[in-house]
Amino acid sequence: MEREPGAAGVRRALGRRLEAVLASRSEANAVFDILAVLQSEDQEEIQEAVRTCSRLFGALLERGELFVGQLPSEEMVMTGSRGAARKYKVWMRHRYHSCGNRLGELLGHPSFQVKELALSALMKFVQLEGAHPLEKPKWEGNYLFPRELFKLVVGGLLSPEEDQSLLLSQFREYLDYDDTRYHTMQAAVEAVARVTGQHPEVPLAFWNNTFTLLSAVSLPRQEPSVSSFYVKRTELWDTWKVAHLKEHRKAFQTMWLSFLKHKLPLSLYKKVLLIAHDTILPQLAQPTLMIDFLTRACDLGGALSLLALNGLFILIHKHNLEYPDFYRKLYGLLDPSVFHVKYRARFFHLADLFLSSSHLPAYLVAAFAKRLARLALTAPPEALLMVLPFICNLLRRHPACRVLMHRPHGPELDADPYDPGEKDPAQSRALESSLWELQALQRHYHPEVSKAASVINQALSVPEVSIAPLLELTAYEIFERDLKKKGSEPVPLEFIPAQGLLGRPGDLCARHFTLS
């Protein structure tokens, strides 16, 4: 194709080729000129070619000028004795196939404008091909969707080579439709299986892209009264799986489990666990199938263990899962570092939730109270102002544990029966001990800490103290609060004012200089 210089010239040349192809079948070879521009290295030329291809094959789909059925090889048809109309449709269908493959490649183009335009063109083809299927229905009411073309789109979005988060954000709008959401979940399962099978070490970019797509999928909470389809349908059949929320939940579950069964980077474990309790678990058909992933994450330690315990707690509380080691795992997370890590607030928020039941055995609650009290001896003031009310709330919920603070002669440190090295709270002998650590903290250098520790000297109030305002408390905030406090009254001095540094001139006696 002879091109005029500049993008405007390319646009005019492509426009002439487009009009020629749509006007006469004898000009079909001009399609090669249009497809050739898709291979250009110039960004603007590629964009013009994508727009032209979108208009060309969109019109051919609507006019029914592409072959419908199992596509035969181009060579076999061209050399056969079939009619010219059939040969034209088969030949043009192959050109449409080539165009789709090239647009799929352009989803990885360095220019985001090209990517965005290619995605838009492909999704237009999905919609038109769904409305004008290129395969024959096998029975009346057979649900047809351009699955192969749509797999091409999802495969381009889940690139192993580059970050596609920006393009995926553009794709989110299509997930509002029931049919594209359903087929996205199915295509994602196949993409994960394909890439993990091809790469011994799966690139981080692929895992991040996959998580971004999966986390964007959200199901309706209840069966919608009217289905919303991206591919327009004249009639909806009750036999179509895509029209039922139950089938969507099954596909959602398969999608996440196929992703989570692999060994993921630690950064992704945290991202998944942060959304597991409110985004993933409530929408699974069988939430208890997450047990393998959550227990695996629980063994990783630190913040990941805490987040995994949150998911396990939901399964125990709402889905009757039996996990005997739950509180043992939580107890094992209590070490001196818990007051210094950046997830301290989340830890104690969740710990408060996990220990909120009044049906927990006294020995278990006593073990947590004693462990926290022992750790409090070396904790910073901002942590103490939160953990002391936390311990008192445990005692309020479980009156049987108040023996820890009412034992008249609590053991000294060298005779304390509590075993801080025991990993099993049931074997720690905490209930035989006392909270002498809180009595020691009543002599803390910071007056607010001393005041908070002195609460156990009186009968505990019935309502619990909310620790929510204290979870995010920092040393800087305590310091600023202390600075804003009003100073005390002036310090009283000797009632007879001093006349000089040493009293009367020449008097070595400093009788009037002493402070009262």
VEXVEXDO-438057 format. One record per residue (C-alpha): residue number from 1; residue in three letters; z, y, x. Coordinates in nm, 2 decimals. Layout:
# VEXVEXDO-438057
(NUM, "ALA", (Z, Y, X))
...
END
This chain:
# VEXVEXDO-438057
(1, "MET", (0.00, 0.00, 0.00))
(2, "GLU", (-0.10, 0.34, 0.13))
(3, "ARG", (0.21, 0.56, 0.12))
(4, "GLU", (0.23, 0.93, 0.09))
(5, "PRO", (0.48, 1.09, 0.33))
(6, "GLY", (0.83, 1.14, 0.20))
(7, "ALA", (1.04, 0.99, -0.07))
(8, "ALA", (0.85, 1.17, -0.34))
(9, "GLY", (0.53, 1.02, -0.21))
(10, "VAL", (0.67, 0.67, -0.22))
(11, "ARG", (0.80, 0.73, -0.57))
(12, "ARG", (0.45, 0.83, -0.70))
(13, "ALA", (0.28, 0.54, -0.52))
(14, "LEU", (0.53, 0.29, -0.67))
(15, "GLY", (0.49, 0.45, -1.01))
(16, "ARG", (0.11, 0.40, -0.99))
(17, "ARG", (0.15, 0.03, -0.90))
(18, "LEU", (0.41, -0.02, -1.18))
(19, "GLU", (0.17, 0.13, -1.44))
(20, "ALA", (-0.11, -0.08, -1.31))
(21, "VAL", (0.08, -0.41, -1.33))
(22, "LEU", (0.21, -0.34, -1.67))
(23, "ALA", (-0.13, -0.23, -1.80))
(24, "SER", (-0.34, -0.53, -1.68))
(25, "ARG", (-0.27, -0.88, -1.56))
(26, "SER", (-0.56, -0.84, -1.32))
(27, "GLU", (-0.35, -0.59, -1.12))
(28, "ALA", (-0.07, -0.85, -1.07))
(29, "ASN", (-0.11, -0.85, -0.69))
(30, "ALA", (0.03, -0.49, -0.68))
(31, "VAL", (0.37, -0.66, -0.73))
(32, "PHE", (0.35, -0.76, -0.36))
(33, "ASP", (0.32, -0.39, -0.27))
(34, "ILE", (0.63, -0.31, -0.47))
(35, "LEU", (0.84, -0.59, -0.33))
(36, "ALA", (0.73, -0.50, 0.02))
(37, "VAL", (0.91, -0.16, -0.01))
(38, "LEU", (1.23, -0.35, -0.08))
(39, "GLN", (1.21, -0.47, 0.28))
(40, "SER", (1.19, -0.11, 0.41))
(41, "GLU", (1.44, 0.03, 0.66))
(42, "ASP", (1.44, 0.37, 0.49))
(43, "GLN", (1.73, 0.40, 0.25))
(44, "GLU", (1.55, 0.63, 0.00))
(45, "GLU", (1.24, 0.41, -0.01))
(46, "ILE", (1.46, 0.11, -0.09))
(47, "GLN", (1.63, 0.29, -0.37))
(48, "GLU", (1.29, 0.39, -0.52))
(49, "ALA", (1.17, 0.03, -0.49))
(50, "VAL", (1.49, -0.10, -0.67))
(51, "ARG", (1.44, 0.14, -0.96))
(52, "THR", (1.07, 0.03, -0.98))
(53, "CYS", (1.16, -0.34, -0.98))
(54, "SER", (1.42, -0.28, -1.24))
(55, "ARG", (1.17, -0.12, -1.47))
(56, "LEU", (0.89, -0.37, -1.40))
(57, "PHE", (1.08, -0.70, -1.45))
(58, "GLY", (1.29, -0.55, -1.73))
(59, "ALA", (0.97, -0.48, -1.92))
(60, "LEU", (0.82, -0.83, -1.84))
(61, "LEU", (1.14, -1.00, -1.96))
(62, "GLU", (1.13, -0.80, -2.29))
(63, "ARG", (0.76, -0.87, -2.33))
(64, "GLY", (0.81, -1.25, -2.27))
(65, "GLU", (0.56, -1.25, -1.98))
(66, "LEU", (0.78, -1.47, -1.75))
(67, "PHE", (0.76, -1.85, -1.77))
(68, "VAL", (1.03, -2.02, -1.98))
(69, "GLY", (1.16, -2.36, -1.88))
(70, "GLN", (1.21, -2.56, -1.56))
(71, "LEU", (1.01, -2.36, -1.30))
(72, "PRO", (0.75, -2.57, -1.13))
(73, "SER", (0.64, -2.50, -0.77))
(74, "GLU", (0.39, -2.22, -0.74))
(75, "GLU", (0.14, -2.43, -0.54))
(76, "MET", (0.13, -2.71, -0.79))
(77, "VAL", (0.05, -2.47, -1.08))
(78, "MET", (-0.20, -2.26, -0.90))
(79, "THR", (-0.41, -2.56, -0.79))
(80, "GLY", (-0.38, -2.73, -1.14))
(81, "SER", (-0.61, -2.70, -1.43))
(82, "ARG", (-0.36, -2.52, -1.66))
(83, "GLY", (-0.46, -2.20, -1.84))
(84, "ALA", (-0.47, -1.86, -1.68))
(85, "ALA", (-0.19, -1.73, -1.90))
(86, "ARG", (0.05, -2.01, -1.79))
(87, "LYS", (-0.04, -1.96, -1.43))
(88, "TYR", (0.03, -1.59, -1.46))
(89, "LYS", (0.37, -1.64, -1.61))
(90, "VAL", (0.47, -1.90, -1.35))
(91, "TRP", (0.34, -1.68, -1.07))
(92, "MET", (0.52, -1.37, -1.20))
(93, "ARG", (0.84, -1.57, -1.25))
(94, "HIS", (0.84, -1.66, -0.88))
(95, "ARG", (0.80, -1.29, -0.80))
(96, "TYR", (1.10, -1.22, -1.03))
(97, "HIS", (1.29, -1.48, -0.84))
(98, "SER", (1.20, -1.33, -0.50))
(99, "CYS", (1.31, -0.99, -0.63))
(100, "GLY", (1.65, -1.12, -0.75))
(101, "ASN", (1.71, -1.28, -0.41))
(102, "ARG", (1.63, -0.96, -0.23))
(103, "LEU", (1.85, -0.75, -0.46))
(104, "GLY", (2.13, -1.00, -0.38))
(105, "GLU", (2.08, -0.94, -0.01))
(106, "LEU", (2.09, -0.56, -0.07))
(107, "LEU", (2.45, -0.60, -0.21))
(108, "GLY", (2.54, -0.62, 0.16))
(109, "HIS", (2.33, -0.32, 0.27))
(110, "PRO", (2.52, -0.06, 0.48))
(111, "SER", (2.45, 0.22, 0.23))
(112, "PHE", (2.68, 0.21, -0.07))
(113, "GLN", (2.41, 0.39, -0.28))
(114, "VAL", (2.17, 0.10, -0.22))
(115, "LYS", (2.45, -0.15, -0.30))
(116, "GLU", (2.54, 0.03, -0.62))
(117, "LEU", (2.17, 0.05, -0.74))
(118, "ALA", (2.11, -0.32, -0.65))
(119, "LEU", (2.42, -0.42, -0.85))
(120, "SER", (2.31, -0.21, -1.15))
(121, "ALA", (1.96, -0.37, -1.14))
(122, "LEU", (2.09, -0.72, -1.12))
(123, "MET", (2.33, -0.67, -1.41))
(124, "LYS", (2.04, -0.53, -1.61))
(125, "PHE", (1.85, -0.84, -1.54))
(126, "VAL", (2.15, -1.05, -1.64))
(127, "GLN", (2.16, -0.87, -1.98))
(128, "LEU", (1.79, -0.90, -2.04))
(129, "GLU", (1.76, -1.26, -1.93))
(130, "GLY", (2.05, -1.35, -2.15))
(131, "ALA", (1.88, -1.19, -2.45))
(132, "HIS", (1.54, -1.34, -2.35))
(133, "PRO", (1.64, -1.67, -2.19))
(134, "LEU", (1.41, -1.83, -1.93))
(135, "GLU", (1.53, -2.17, -2.02))
(136, "LYS", (1.47, -2.36, -2.35))
(137, "PRO", (1.77, -2.43, -2.57))
(138, "LYS", (1.85, -2.80, -2.59))
(139, "TRP", (1.98, -2.78, -2.95))
(140, "GLU", (2.03, -2.52, -3.22))
(141, "GLY", (2.31, -2.29, -3.13))
(142, "ASN", (2.29, -2.39, -2.76))
(143, "TYR", (2.47, -2.11, -2.56))
(144, "LEU", (2.25, -1.98, -2.28))
(145, "PHE", (2.35, -1.75, -2.01))
(146, "PRO", (2.17, -1.66, -1.68))
(147, "ARG", (2.42, -1.85, -1.47))
(148, "GLU", (2.21, -1.88, -1.15))
(149, "LEU", (2.13, -1.51, -1.14))
(150, "PHE", (2.50, -1.42, -1.21))
(151, "LYS", (2.61, -1.65, -0.93))
(152, "LEU", (2.39, -1.45, -0.70))
(153, "VAL", (2.57, -1.13, -0.81))
(154, "VAL", (2.92, -1.28, -0.76))
(155, "GLY", (2.82, -1.44, -0.43))
(156, "GLY", (2.71, -1.10, -0.30))
(157, "LEU", (3.03, -0.94, -0.41))
(158, "LEU", (3.24, -1.20, -0.23))
(159, "SER", (3.08, -1.14, 0.11))
(160, "PRO", (3.24, -1.31, 0.41))
(161, "GLU", (3.11, -1.04, 0.64))
(162, "GLU", (3.22, -0.70, 0.50))
(163, "ASP", (3.47, -0.53, 0.27))
(164, "GLN", (3.32, -0.50, -0.08))
(165, "SER", (3.63, -0.34, -0.24))
(166, "LEU", (3.43, -0.02, -0.34))
(167, "LEU", (3.15, -0.22, -0.50))
(168, "LEU", (3.40, -0.45, -0.67))
(169, "SER", (3.56, -0.14, -0.83))
(170, "GLN", (3.22, -0.07, -0.98))
(171, "PHE", (3.19, -0.42, -1.10))
(172, "ARG", (3.52, -0.40, -1.29))
(173, "GLU", (3.35, -0.24, -1.59))
(174, "TYR", (3.16, -0.56, -1.66))
(175, "LEU", (3.49, -0.76, -1.67))
(176, "ASP", (3.57, -0.59, -2.01))
(177, "TYR", (3.31, -0.82, -2.17))
(178, "ASP", (3.41, -1.17, -2.27))
(179, "ASP", (3.10, -1.34, -2.14))
(180, "THR", (3.08, -1.18, -1.80))
(181, "ARG", (3.45, -1.22, -1.75))
(182, "TYR", (3.43, -1.59, -1.83))
(183, "HIS", (3.13, -1.66, -1.61))
(184, "THR", (3.28, -1.44, -1.33))
(185, "MET", (3.58, -1.68, -1.32))
(186, "GLN", (3.35, -1.98, -1.30))
(187, "ALA", (3.13, -1.83, -1.04))
(188, "ALA", (3.43, -1.73, -0.83))
(189, "VAL", (3.55, -2.10, -0.82))
(190, "GLU", (3.21, -2.21, -0.69))
(191, "ALA", (3.19, -1.92, -0.43))
(192, "VAL", (3.53, -2.02, -0.29))
(193, "ALA", (3.43, -2.38, -0.26))
(194, "ARG", (3.10, -2.30, -0.10))
(195, "VAL", (3.24, -2.05, 0.16))
(196, "THR", (3.54, -2.26, 0.25))
(197, "GLY", (3.31, -2.56, 0.30))
(198, "GLN", (3.07, -2.36, 0.53))
(199, "HIS", (3.33, -2.19, 0.75))
(200, "PRO", (3.60, -2.38, 0.94))
(201, "GLU", (3.78, -2.05, 0.98))
(202, "VAL", (3.72, -1.84, 0.66))
(203, "PRO", (3.69, -1.47, 0.75))
(204, "LEU", (3.96, -1.24, 0.63))
(205, "ALA", (3.70, -1.02, 0.46))
(206, "PHE", (3.61, -1.30, 0.22))
(207, "TRP", (3.98, -1.36, 0.12))
(208, "ASN", (4.03, -0.99, 0.06))
(209, "ASN", (3.71, -0.96, -0.15))
(210, "THR", (3.81, -1.27, -0.35))
(211, "PHE", (4.16, -1.14, -0.42))
(212, "THR", (4.02, -0.80, -0.52))
(213, "LEU", (3.79, -0.97, -0.77))
(214, "LEU", (4.04, -1.22, -0.90))
(215, "SER", (4.32, -0.96, -0.95))
(216, "ALA", (4.07, -0.75, -1.15))
(217, "VAL", (4.04, -1.02, -1.41))
(218, "SER", (4.27, -0.96, -1.70))
(219, "LEU", (4.27, -1.16, -2.03))
(220, "PRO", (4.36, -1.03, -2.37))
(221, "ARG", (4.71, -1.11, -2.49))
(222, "GLN", (4.59, -1.26, -2.81))
(223, "GLU", (4.26, -1.39, -2.96))
(224, "PRO", (4.04, -1.09, -3.03))
(225, "SER", (3.91, -1.05, -3.38))
(226, "VAL", (3.56, -0.97, -3.26))
(227, "SER", (3.42, -1.09, -2.93))
(228, "SER", (3.27, -0.84, -2.70))
(229, "PHE", (2.96, -0.97, -2.52))
(230, "TYR", (2.76, -0.80, -2.25))
(231, "VAL", (2.45, -1.01, -2.35))
(232, "LYS", (2.38, -0.91, -2.70))
(233, "ARG", (2.38, -1.20, -2.95))
(234, "THR", (2.23, -1.20, -3.30))
(235, "GLU", (2.47, -1.48, -3.40))
(236, "LEU", (2.80, -1.62, -3.26))
(237, "TRP", (2.87, -1.99, -3.28))
(238, "ASP", (3.23, -2.12, -3.30))
(239, "THR", (3.13, -2.41, -3.07))
(240, "TRP", (3.08, -2.17, -2.77))
(241, "LYS", (3.37, -2.19, -2.52))
(242, "VAL", (3.31, -1.84, -2.41))
(243, "ALA", (3.42, -1.71, -2.75))
(244, "HIS", (3.77, -1.87, -2.73))
(245, "LEU", (4.07, -1.73, -2.55))
(246, "LYS", (4.20, -2.08, -2.49))
(247, "GLU", (3.90, -2.16, -2.28))
(248, "HIS", (3.93, -1.83, -2.09))
(249, "ARG", (4.29, -1.92, -2.00))
(250, "LYS", (4.17, -2.25, -1.86))
(251, "ALA", (3.90, -2.08, -1.66))
(252, "PHE", (4.16, -1.83, -1.54))
(253, "GLN", (4.39, -2.11, -1.43))
(254, "THR", (4.12, -2.30, -1.25))
(255, "MET", (4.01, -1.98, -1.07))
(256, "TRP", (4.35, -1.89, -0.93))
(257, "LEU", (4.45, -2.25, -0.84))
(258, "SER", (4.12, -2.30, -0.65))
(259, "PHE", (4.20, -1.99, -0.46))
(260, "LEU", (4.57, -2.05, -0.39))
(261, "LYS", (4.53, -2.41, -0.28))
(262, "HIS", (4.39, -2.28, 0.05))
(263, "LYS", (4.58, -2.16, 0.35))
(264, "LEU", (4.58, -1.78, 0.30))
(265, "PRO", (4.66, -1.50, 0.55))
(266, "LEU", (5.02, -1.38, 0.52))
(267, "SER", (4.91, -1.04, 0.40))
(268, "LEU", (4.74, -1.21, 0.10))
(269, "TYR", (5.05, -1.42, 0.02))
(270, "LYS", (5.24, -1.10, -0.03))
(271, "LYS", (4.97, -0.94, -0.25))
(272, "VAL", (4.95, -1.25, -0.47))
(273, "LEU", (5.32, -1.28, -0.50))
(274, "LEU", (5.36, -0.91, -0.60))
(275, "ILE", (5.14, -0.96, -0.91))
(276, "ALA", (5.22, -1.33, -0.98))
(277, "HIS", (5.51, -1.27, -1.22))
(278, "ASP", (5.34, -1.02, -1.45))
(279, "THR", (4.96, -1.07, -1.40))
(280, "ILE", (4.90, -1.43, -1.31))
(281, "LEU", (5.18, -1.65, -1.46))
(282, "PRO", (5.17, -1.51, -1.82))
(283, "GLN", (4.80, -1.58, -1.85))
(284, "LEU", (4.78, -1.94, -1.71))
(285, "ALA", (4.73, -2.22, -1.95))
(286, "GLN", (4.99, -2.42, -1.76))
(287, "PRO", (5.21, -2.19, -1.55))
(288, "THR", (5.41, -2.47, -1.40))
(289, "LEU", (5.10, -2.57, -1.19))
(290, "MET", (5.19, -2.27, -0.97))
(291, "ILE", (5.49, -2.46, -0.84))
(292, "ASP", (5.31, -2.59, -0.52))
(293, "PHE", (5.20, -2.24, -0.42))
(294, "LEU", (5.54, -2.08, -0.49))
(295, "THR", (5.74, -2.35, -0.31))
(296, "ARG", (5.50, -2.32, -0.01))
(297, "ALA", (5.55, -1.94, -0.01))
(298, "CYS", (5.92, -1.98, -0.04))
(299, "ASP", (5.93, -2.16, 0.29))
(300, "LEU", (5.77, -1.87, 0.47))
(301, "GLY", (6.09, -1.67, 0.48))
(302, "GLY", (6.18, -1.30, 0.45))
(303, "ALA", (6.01, -1.09, 0.18))
(304, "LEU", (5.77, -1.37, 0.09))
(305, "SER", (6.05, -1.61, 0.01))
(306, "LEU", (6.21, -1.35, -0.22))
(307, "LEU", (5.89, -1.28, -0.40))
(308, "ALA", (5.82, -1.65, -0.44))
(309, "LEU", (6.17, -1.69, -0.59))
(310, "ASN", (6.09, -1.43, -0.85))
(311, "GLY", (5.79, -1.65, -0.96))
(312, "LEU", (6.01, -1.96, -0.96))
(313, "PHE", (6.28, -1.79, -1.16))
(314, "ILE", (6.02, -1.71, -1.43))
(315, "LEU", (5.91, -2.08, -1.44))
(316, "ILE", (6.27, -2.19, -1.46))
(317, "HIS", (6.38, -1.94, -1.72))
(318, "LYS", (6.07, -1.94, -1.95))
(319, "HIS", (5.90, -2.28, -1.88))
(320, "ASN", (6.20, -2.51, -1.82))
(321, "LEU", (6.10, -2.59, -1.47))
(322, "GLU", (6.36, -2.78, -1.27))
(323, "TYR", (6.41, -2.65, -0.92))
(324, "PRO", (6.76, -2.75, -0.79))
(325, "ASP", (6.72, -2.57, -0.46))
(326, "PHE", (6.66, -2.22, -0.62))
(327, "TYR", (7.00, -2.07, -0.55))
(328, "ARG", (7.03, -2.25, -0.22))
(329, "LYS", (6.71, -2.07, -0.11))
(330, "LEU", (6.84, -1.74, -0.24))
(331, "TYR", (7.17, -1.79, -0.06))
(332, "GLY", (6.98, -1.86, 0.27))
(333, "LEU", (6.81, -1.52, 0.25))
(334, "LEU", (7.15, -1.34, 0.28))
(335, "ASP", (7.18, -1.24, 0.64))
(336, "PRO", (7.27, -0.92, 0.82))
(337, "SER", (6.90, -0.80, 0.83))
(338, "VAL", (6.89, -0.79, 0.45))
(339, "PHE", (7.05, -0.44, 0.46))
(340, "HIS", (6.80, -0.30, 0.70))
(341, "VAL", (6.46, -0.44, 0.58))
(342, "LYS", (6.22, -0.21, 0.38))
(343, "TYR", (6.23, -0.45, 0.08))
(344, "ARG", (6.61, -0.41, 0.05))
(345, "ALA", (6.59, -0.24, -0.29))
(346, "ARG", (6.36, -0.51, -0.43))
(347, "PHE", (6.58, -0.78, -0.29))
(348, "PHE", (6.90, -0.67, -0.46))
(349, "HIS", (6.72, -0.58, -0.78))
(350, "LEU", (6.59, -0.94, -0.80))
(351, "ALA", (6.92, -1.09, -0.68))
(352, "ASP", (7.10, -0.90, -0.96))
(353, "LEU", (6.85, -1.05, -1.20))
(354, "PHE", (6.89, -1.40, -1.07))
(355, "LEU", (7.27, -1.38, -1.08))
(356, "SER", (7.28, -1.22, -1.43))
(357, "SER", (7.35, -1.53, -1.63))
(358, "SER", (7.71, -1.58, -1.73))
(359, "HIS", (7.66, -1.96, -1.73))
(360, "LEU", (7.63, -2.00, -1.35))
(361, "PRO", (7.91, -2.21, -1.20))
(362, "ALA", (8.20, -2.02, -1.06))
(363, "TYR", (8.17, -2.18, -0.71))
(364, "LEU", (7.81, -2.05, -0.69))
(365, "VAL", (7.89, -1.69, -0.78))
(366, "ALA", (8.20, -1.70, -0.55))
(367, "ALA", (7.98, -1.81, -0.26))
(368, "PHE", (7.74, -1.51, -0.32))
(369, "ALA", (8.02, -1.26, -0.36))
(370, "LYS", (8.20, -1.39, -0.04))
(371, "ARG", (7.88, -1.40, 0.16))
(372, "LEU", (7.79, -1.04, 0.06))
(373, "ALA", (8.15, -0.92, 0.13))
(374, "ARG", (8.13, -1.08, 0.48))
(375, "LEU", (7.80, -0.92, 0.55))
(376, "ALA", (7.93, -0.59, 0.43))
(377, "LEU", (8.17, -0.56, 0.73))
(378, "THR", (7.87, -0.46, 0.95))
(379, "ALA", (7.65, -0.29, 0.69))
(380, "PRO", (7.56, 0.08, 0.70))
(381, "PRO", (7.72, 0.31, 0.44))
(382, "GLU", (7.41, 0.35, 0.23))
(383, "ALA", (7.40, -0.03, 0.18))
(384, "LEU", (7.77, -0.05, 0.12))
(385, "LEU", (7.76, 0.20, -0.16))
(386, "MET", (7.52, -0.04, -0.34))
(387, "VAL", (7.66, -0.38, -0.24))
(388, "LEU", (8.02, -0.31, -0.33))
(389, "PRO", (7.94, -0.24, -0.70))
(390, "PHE", (7.71, -0.54, -0.68))
(391, "ILE", (8.00, -0.76, -0.58))
(392, "CYS", (8.23, -0.61, -0.85))
(393, "ASN", (7.96, -0.67, -1.12))
(394, "LEU", (7.96, -1.04, -1.02))
(395, "LEU", (8.34, -1.05, -1.07))
(396, "ARG", (8.30, -0.88, -1.41))
(397, "ARG", (8.05, -1.14, -1.53))
(398, "HIS", (8.25, -1.43, -1.41))
(399, "PRO", (8.63, -1.39, -1.47))
(400, "ALA", (8.69, -1.73, -1.30))
(401, "CYS", (8.59, -1.57, -0.97))
(402, "ARG", (8.85, -1.29, -0.99))
(403, "VAL", (9.09, -1.52, -0.81))
(404, "LEU", (8.91, -1.40, -0.50))
(405, "MET", (9.07, -1.05, -0.54))
(406, "HIS", (9.40, -1.15, -0.71))
(407, "ARG", (9.51, -1.41, -0.46))
(408, "PRO", (9.84, -1.26, -0.34))
(409, "HIS", (9.83, -1.37, 0.02))
(410, "GLY", (9.47, -1.40, 0.12))
(411, "PRO", (9.38, -1.59, 0.44))
(412, "GLU", (9.33, -1.40, 0.76))
(413, "LEU", (9.00, -1.42, 0.94))
(414, "ASP", (9.11, -1.70, 1.17))
(415, "ALA", (9.24, -1.91, 0.87))
(416, "ASP", (8.97, -1.83, 0.61))
(417, "PRO", (8.85, -2.16, 0.46))
(418, "TYR", (8.51, -2.00, 0.38))
(419, "ASP", (8.24, -2.14, 0.61))
(420, "PRO", (7.98, -1.87, 0.67))
(421, "GLY", (7.75, -2.11, 0.86))
(422, "GLU", (7.72, -2.35, 0.56))
(423, "LYS", (7.37, -2.34, 0.40))
(424, "ASP", (7.48, -2.50, 0.08))
(425, "PRO", (7.68, -2.26, -0.14))
(426, "ALA", (7.85, -2.55, -0.31))
(427, "GLN", (8.00, -2.66, 0.03))
(428, "SER", (8.10, -2.32, 0.15))
(429, "ARG", (8.46, -2.33, 0.00))
(430, "ALA", (8.42, -1.97, -0.10))
(431, "LEU", (8.64, -2.02, -0.41))
(432, "GLU", (8.93, -2.11, -0.19))
(433, "SER", (8.91, -1.78, 0.00))
(434, "SER", (8.97, -1.42, -0.09))
(435, "LEU", (8.78, -1.09, -0.07))
(436, "TRP", (8.99, -0.96, 0.21))
(437, "GLU", (8.68, -0.79, 0.35))
(438, "LEU", (8.69, -0.54, 0.06))
(439, "GLN", (9.05, -0.45, 0.15))
(440, "ALA", (8.94, -0.39, 0.51))
(441, "LEU", (8.66, -0.17, 0.38))
(442, "GLN", (8.92, 0.05, 0.21))
(443, "ARG", (8.98, 0.19, 0.56))
(444, "HIS", (8.61, 0.27, 0.62))
(445, "TYR", (8.54, 0.60, 0.79))
(446, "HIS", (8.32, 0.72, 0.51))
(447, "PRO", (8.53, 0.84, 0.21))
(448, "GLU", (8.28, 0.72, -0.06))
(449, "VAL", (8.27, 0.37, 0.09))
(450, "SER", (8.65, 0.36, 0.10))
(451, "LYS", (8.67, 0.48, -0.26))
(452, "ALA", (8.41, 0.22, -0.38))
(453, "ALA", (8.60, -0.06, -0.20))
(454, "SER", (8.93, 0.05, -0.37))
(455, "VAL", (8.80, -0.04, -0.71))
(456, "ILE", (8.94, -0.39, -0.68))
(457, "ASN", (9.29, -0.25, -0.66))
(458, "GLN", (9.28, -0.18, -1.03))
(459, "ALA", (9.17, -0.39, -1.32))
(460, "LEU", (8.79, -0.40, -1.33))
(461, "SER", (8.63, -0.21, -1.62))
(462, "VAL", (8.44, -0.42, -1.88))
(463, "PRO", (8.10, -0.25, -1.87))
(464, "GLU", (7.91, -0.32, -1.55))
(465, "VAL", (7.82, -0.04, -1.31))
(466, "SER", (7.44, 0.00, -1.29))
(467, "ILE", (7.32, -0.04, -0.93))
(468, "ALA", (6.97, 0.09, -1.01))
(469, "PRO", (7.03, 0.44, -0.89))
(470, "LEU", (7.18, 0.31, -0.57))
(471, "LEU", (6.91, 0.07, -0.47))
(472, "GLU", (6.69, 0.33, -0.30))
(473, "LEU", (6.99, 0.52, -0.14))
(474, "THR", (6.93, 0.62, 0.22))
(475, "ALA", (7.14, 0.76, 0.50))
(476, "TYR", (6.95, 1.08, 0.48))
(477, "GLU", (7.04, 1.13, 0.11))
(478, "ILE", (7.41, 1.06, 0.19))
(479, "PHE", (7.40, 1.31, 0.47))
(480, "GLU", (7.24, 1.58, 0.25))
(481, "ARG", (7.49, 1.51, -0.03))
(482, "ASP", (7.78, 1.56, 0.21))
(483, "LEU", (7.64, 1.89, 0.34))
(484, "LYS", (7.62, 2.02, -0.02))
(485, "LYS", (7.98, 1.95, -0.09))
(486, "LYS", (8.20, 2.26, -0.11))
(487, "GLY", (8.45, 2.30, 0.17))
(488, "SER", (8.82, 2.26, 0.11))
(489, "GLU", (9.07, 2.56, 0.09))
(490, "PRO", (9.15, 2.74, 0.41))
(491, "VAL", (9.39, 2.55, 0.64))
(492, "PRO", (9.74, 2.71, 0.61))
(493, "LEU", (9.88, 2.85, 0.94))
(494, "GLU", (10.23, 2.97, 1.06))
(495, "PHE", (10.37, 3.22, 0.81))
(496, "ILE", (10.44, 3.48, 1.08))
(497, "PRO", (10.11, 3.60, 1.22))
(498, "ALA", (10.08, 3.58, 1.60))
(499, "GLN", (10.07, 3.92, 1.78))
(500, "GLY", (9.87, 3.79, 2.08))
(501, "LEU", (9.76, 3.49, 2.27))
(502, "LEU", (10.11, 3.41, 2.39))
(503, "GLY", (10.32, 3.63, 2.15))
(504, "ARG", (10.49, 3.94, 2.30))
(505, "PRO", (10.35, 4.08, 2.62))
(506, "GLY", (10.51, 3.89, 2.91))
(507, "ASP", (10.67, 3.63, 2.68))
(508, "LEU", (10.58, 3.28, 2.79))
(509, "CYS", (10.71, 3.14, 2.47))
(510, "ALA", (10.43, 3.07, 2.21))
(511, "ARG", (10.67, 3.05, 1.91))
(512, "HIS", (10.43, 3.23, 1.67))
(513, "PHE", (10.12, 3.04, 1.79))
(514, "THR", (10.19, 2.70, 1.66))
(515, "LEU", (10.02, 2.57, 1.35))
(516, "SER", (10.23, 2.45, 1.06))
END
